[in-house]
Amino acid sequence: AGLKFNQVVMQGMNRVAFGYLPDYVLRPALLILAIPFLITDPISAMGAHVSAAVIALAVSFVLFWRVLPPELFDTQAQVDHSWLPGAFPFMLISGFSLINIRGGTALVGMISDMETVALYGASVRVGGLIALTLAAVSAVAAPRIAALFASGDMDSLQRLVARSARGITVIAVPVAAFLIVFGRRVLTLYGPGFVEAHPALIVISLGQIINAATGVVGWVMIMTGHEWAMAKILIATVLAHLVLIGILTPFFGVTGAAVATAFANVLLNISLAVYSISRIGINPTILPFKLSRS
């Protein structure tokens, strides 16, 4: 929690690199370095994980205090709880996003065998590599979206999200193509038997291309005050995701589960994009069209 808090605060102050460095670079690097020297059993592995997290948290606090503006220390602290009711939709978004990611695997495990769960999990994890660029661009774009919307500069905001979508797609498409063509070899990193997940990986990769093509639509919704609409759309698509997994997995196995996941992600992103275009007046996709705000 401390790492995430410092991360979002520094991200809001446009110190994205400082915000993400401790949790996304330092902590994994420490764990990798510890593998050949310290990790010999589950207990030592857990100890290395906790130690890496503590060191990353300490570095995060150092960076956090360095980037705080000096004026902040001269201001009088004020307690204001008026923001608390507005936090509820963000809690829903976070919770159902987690369900969307983890719930599919859990449900597949409930209605199928362990082999199907393993194949599905591998395809989703490998396919998730396509979304790494989206995560990186979103970290930089989010504070800019908020600032431009607050200033009323909708034209600059449109240009920002359009460039973001194009940049994400330009990188995501070759990565998806690589996984579609060479996915069998990539999946063998999990073990020889995981090549059976290649059809599922193809489906997930195609869905991730649509995800990339809609750009930073989620952040557009959140940073422009439409978090309730995003929460409602997310909840509906998560429920559709779970229902489709329950229907398709018993008949089509891991490929059916992948189709459910890809379809739900595409439905979510297209729904958010349609809302953004029609209600906010911002087209977050790579397609060159724009509708006026209602």
C-alpha positions as CSV (number, residue, x, y, z in Angstrom):
1,A,0.0,0.0,0.0
2,G,2.8,2.4,0.8
3,L,4.5,1.7,-2.5
4,K,1.3,2.3,-4.4
5,F,0.5,5.5,-2.5
6,N,3.9,7.0,-3.2
7,Q,3.7,5.8,-6.8
8,V,0.4,7.6,-7.6
9,V,1.4,10.8,-5.7
10,M,4.7,11.0,-7.7
11,Q,2.8,10.1,-10.9
12,G,0.4,13.0,-10.2
13,M,3.4,15.4,-9.9
14,N,4.7,14.2,-13.3
15,R,7.6,12.2,-11.7
16,V,6.5,9.0,-13.3
17,A,10.0,7.4,-13.4
18,F,10.6,8.0,-9.7
19,G,7.1,6.7,-8.9
20,Y,7.5,3.4,-10.8
21,L,11.2,2.7,-10.2
22,P,11.0,1.2,-6.7
23,D,8.1,-1.2,-7.3
24,Y,8.5,-2.1,-11.0
25,V,12.3,-2.1,-11.3
26,L,14.1,-2.2,-7.9
27,R,11.9,-4.8,-6.2
28,P,12.0,-7.4,-9.1
29,A,15.8,-6.8,-9.6
30,L,16.5,-7.5,-5.9
31,L,14.5,-10.7,-6.1
32,I,16.3,-11.8,-9.3
33,L,19.7,-11.1,-7.6
34,A,18.6,-13.1,-4.5
35,I,17.6,-16.2,-6.4
36,P,21.1,-17.8,-6.7
37,F,22.3,-16.7,-3.3
38,L,19.5,-16.7,-0.8
39,I,16.5,-18.6,-2.1
40,T,16.8,-22.3,-1.2
41,D,13.3,-23.2,0.1
42,P,9.8,-21.6,0.3
43,I,10.6,-19.9,3.6
44,S,13.7,-18.2,2.2
45,A,11.8,-17.2,-0.9
46,M,9.1,-15.5,1.2
47,G,11.9,-13.8,3.2
48,A,13.6,-12.5,0.1
49,H,10.2,-11.2,-1.2
50,V,9.5,-9.4,2.0
51,S,13.0,-8.0,2.2
52,A,12.9,-6.7,-1.4
53,A,9.5,-5.1,-0.7
54,V,10.9,-3.3,2.4
55,I,13.9,-2.0,0.6
56,A,11.8,-0.8,-2.3
57,L,9.4,0.9,0.1
58,A,12.4,2.7,1.8
59,V,13.7,3.9,-1.5
60,S,10.2,5.0,-2.5
61,F,9.9,7.1,0.6
62,V,13.3,8.7,-0.1
63,L,12.3,9.6,-3.6
64,F,8.8,10.7,-2.4
65,W,10.3,13.3,0.0
66,R,12.8,14.5,-2.6
67,V,10.1,15.4,-5.2
68,L,7.7,17.1,-2.8
69,P,7.6,20.8,-3.5
70,P,9.1,23.0,-0.7
71,E,5.9,25.1,-0.5
72,L,4.1,22.0,0.8
73,F,6.0,22.2,4.1
74,D,4.9,25.8,4.7
75,T,1.2,25.2,4.4
76,Q,-1.3,24.5,7.2
77,A,-2.7,21.0,7.3
78,Q,-6.5,20.8,6.8
79,V,-8.7,17.8,7.3
80,D,-11.3,17.4,4.6
81,H,-13.4,14.3,4.3
82,S,-15.6,15.5,1.4
83,W,-13.6,13.3,-1.0
84,L,-14.5,10.1,0.7
85,P,-17.9,9.5,-1.0
86,G,-16.2,10.0,-4.4
87,A,-13.8,7.2,-3.6
88,F,-16.5,4.5,-3.8
89,P,-16.6,4.2,-7.6
90,F,-12.8,3.9,-7.6
91,M,-13.0,1.1,-5.1
92,L,-15.5,-0.6,-7.4
93,I,-13.2,-0.1,-10.4
94,S,-10.2,-1.6,-8.6
95,G,-12.2,-4.5,-7.1
96,F,-13.9,-5.5,-10.3
97,S,-10.7,-5.1,-12.3
98,L,-9.1,-7.6,-10.0
99,I,-12.0,-9.9,-10.4
100,N,-11.7,-9.6,-14.2
101,I,-8.1,-10.6,-14.0
102,R,-8.2,-13.3,-11.4
103,G,-11.8,-14.4,-11.5
104,G,-11.5,-16.1,-14.9
105,T,-8.7,-18.4,-13.7
106,A,-10.6,-19.2,-10.5
107,L,-13.8,-20.0,-12.4
108,V,-12.0,-22.2,-15.0
109,G,-10.5,-24.1,-12.0
110,M,-14.0,-24.6,-10.6
111,I,-15.5,-26.0,-13.8
112,S,-12.5,-27.7,-15.4
113,D,-9.4,-29.7,-14.6
114,M,-6.0,-28.4,-13.5
115,E,-4.5,-28.8,-17.0
116,T,-7.0,-26.5,-18.5
117,V,-6.4,-23.9,-15.7
118,A,-2.6,-24.1,-16.4
119,L,-3.0,-23.7,-20.1
120,Y,-5.5,-20.8,-19.7
121,G,-3.3,-19.1,-17.2
122,A,-0.2,-19.3,-19.4
123,S,-2.1,-17.9,-22.5
124,V,-3.4,-15.0,-20.5
125,R,0.0,-14.2,-18.9
126,V,1.9,-14.4,-22.2
127,G,-0.8,-12.4,-24.0
128,G,-0.5,-9.8,-21.3
129,L,2.9,-8.9,-22.6
130,I,1.1,-7.0,-25.4
131,A,-0.4,-4.7,-22.9
132,L,2.9,-3.6,-21.3
133,T,3.2,-0.6,-23.6
134,L,-0.4,0.4,-22.7
135,A,0.6,0.4,-19.0
136,A,3.8,2.4,-19.6
137,V,2.0,5.0,-21.7
138,S,-0.9,5.3,-19.3
139,A,1.5,6.1,-16.4
140,V,2.8,9.1,-18.3
141,A,-0.5,10.2,-20.0
142,A,-2.8,10.0,-16.9
143,P,-1.6,13.3,-15.2
144,R,-1.5,15.1,-18.5
145,I,-5.1,14.0,-19.2
146,A,-6.3,15.4,-15.9
147,A,-4.4,18.7,-16.3
148,L,-5.6,19.3,-19.9
149,F,-9.2,18.5,-19.0
150,A,-9.1,20.8,-15.9
151,S,-7.8,23.6,-18.1
152,G,-10.5,23.0,-20.7
153,D,-8.1,22.4,-23.5
154,M,-10.0,19.6,-25.2
155,D,-8.2,20.0,-28.5
156,S,-4.8,19.2,-26.8
157,L,-6.4,16.4,-24.9
158,Q,-7.7,14.9,-28.1
159,R,-4.3,15.1,-29.7
160,L,-2.7,13.5,-26.6
161,V,-5.0,10.5,-26.4
162,A,-4.8,10.0,-30.2
163,R,-1.0,10.0,-30.2
164,S,-1.1,7.6,-27.2
165,A,-3.4,5.2,-29.0
166,R,-1.3,5.3,-32.1
167,G,2.0,4.8,-30.2
168,I,0.5,1.9,-28.2
169,T,-0.8,0.2,-31.3
170,V,2.4,0.6,-33.3
171,I,4.2,-1.5,-30.6
172,A,1.4,-3.8,-29.7
173,V,0.7,-5.1,-33.2
174,P,4.2,-6.5,-33.8
175,V,4.3,-8.0,-30.4
176,A,0.9,-9.7,-31.0
177,A,2.1,-10.9,-34.4
178,F,5.2,-12.4,-32.9
179,L,3.1,-14.3,-30.3
180,I,0.7,-15.5,-32.9
181,V,3.5,-16.8,-35.2
182,F,6.0,-17.9,-32.6
183,G,3.7,-18.5,-29.6
184,R,4.4,-22.2,-29.4
185,R,8.1,-21.5,-28.8
186,V,7.3,-18.9,-26.2
187,L,4.9,-21.2,-24.4
188,T,7.5,-23.9,-24.1
189,L,9.2,-21.7,-21.5
190,Y,6.4,-23.0,-19.2
191,G,7.0,-26.6,-20.4
192,P,6.6,-28.7,-23.5
193,G,2.9,-29.4,-22.8
194,F,2.0,-25.8,-22.8
195,V,2.1,-25.6,-26.6
196,E,-1.5,-26.8,-26.5
197,A,-2.4,-23.3,-25.3
198,H,-1.3,-21.7,-28.6
199,P,-4.8,-21.4,-30.1
200,A,-5.9,-19.7,-26.8
201,L,-2.9,-17.4,-27.0
202,I,-3.9,-16.4,-30.6
203,V,-7.3,-15.5,-29.4
204,I,-6.0,-13.5,-26.4
205,S,-3.5,-11.7,-28.7
206,L,-6.2,-10.6,-31.1
207,G,-8.2,-9.2,-28.2
208,Q,-5.2,-7.3,-26.9
209,I,-4.8,-5.6,-30.3
210,I,-8.3,-4.1,-29.9
211,N,-7.3,-3.2,-26.3
212,A,-4.3,-1.3,-27.7
213,A,-6.4,0.4,-30.4
214,T,-8.6,2.0,-27.8
215,G,-5.6,3.6,-26.2
216,V,-5.9,5.1,-22.7
217,V,-9.7,5.1,-22.7
218,G,-9.9,4.0,-19.1
219,W,-7.8,6.9,-17.9
220,V,-9.8,9.3,-20.0
221,M,-12.9,8.2,-18.2
222,I,-11.4,8.4,-14.8
223,M,-9.6,11.7,-15.2
224,T,-12.6,13.5,-16.7
225,G,-15.0,12.7,-13.9
226,H,-16.8,9.7,-15.5
227,E,-15.7,7.1,-13.0
228,W,-19.2,6.0,-12.1
229,A,-20.0,5.3,-15.8
230,M,-16.7,3.3,-16.1
231,A,-17.6,1.4,-12.9
232,K,-21.0,0.4,-14.3
233,I,-19.6,-0.6,-17.7
234,L,-16.8,-2.6,-16.0
235,I,-19.2,-4.5,-13.7
236,A,-21.4,-5.4,-16.6
237,T,-18.5,-6.7,-18.7
238,V,-17.0,-8.6,-15.8
239,L,-20.3,-10.4,-15.2
240,A,-20.5,-11.2,-19.0
241,H,-16.9,-12.5,-18.8
242,L,-17.7,-14.9,-16.0
243,V,-20.9,-16.1,-17.6
244,L,-19.2,-16.7,-20.9
245,I,-16.4,-18.7,-19.3
246,G,-19.0,-20.8,-17.6
247,I,-20.8,-21.4,-20.9
248,L,-17.8,-21.9,-23.2
249,T,-15.2,-23.7,-21.1
250,P,-17.1,-27.0,-20.6
251,F,-17.6,-27.3,-24.4
252,F,-14.4,-25.8,-25.9
253,G,-11.9,-26.1,-23.0
254,V,-9.0,-23.6,-22.8
255,T,-9.8,-22.0,-26.2
256,G,-13.4,-21.4,-25.1
257,A,-12.2,-19.7,-21.9
258,A,-9.8,-17.6,-24.0
259,V,-12.6,-16.5,-26.3
260,A,-14.7,-15.5,-23.3
261,T,-11.8,-13.4,-21.9
262,A,-10.9,-11.8,-25.2
263,F,-14.6,-11.0,-26.0
264,A,-15.1,-9.4,-22.6
265,N,-12.0,-7.3,-22.9
266,V,-13.0,-6.1,-26.4
267,L,-16.5,-5.4,-25.2
268,L,-15.2,-3.4,-22.2
269,N,-12.8,-1.3,-24.3
270,I,-15.3,-0.6,-27.1
271,S,-18.0,0.3,-24.7
272,L,-15.7,2.7,-22.9
273,A,-14.6,4.2,-26.2
274,V,-18.2,4.7,-27.4
275,Y,-19.0,6.4,-24.1
276,S,-16.0,8.6,-24.3
277,I,-16.7,9.7,-27.9
278,S,-20.4,10.3,-27.4
279,R,-20.5,11.8,-23.9
280,I,-17.1,13.3,-23.3
281,G,-16.3,14.3,-26.9
282,I,-12.9,12.6,-26.9
283,N,-12.0,9.8,-29.3
284,P,-9.4,7.7,-27.5
285,T,-9.0,5.2,-30.4
286,I,-6.8,5.1,-33.5
287,L,-9.8,5.6,-35.7
288,P,-10.0,9.2,-37.2
289,F,-13.5,10.2,-36.2
290,K,-15.0,12.3,-33.4
291,L,-18.5,12.9,-32.2
292,S,-19.6,16.1,-30.4
293,R,-20.3,16.0,-26.7
294,S,-23.9,15.6,-25.6
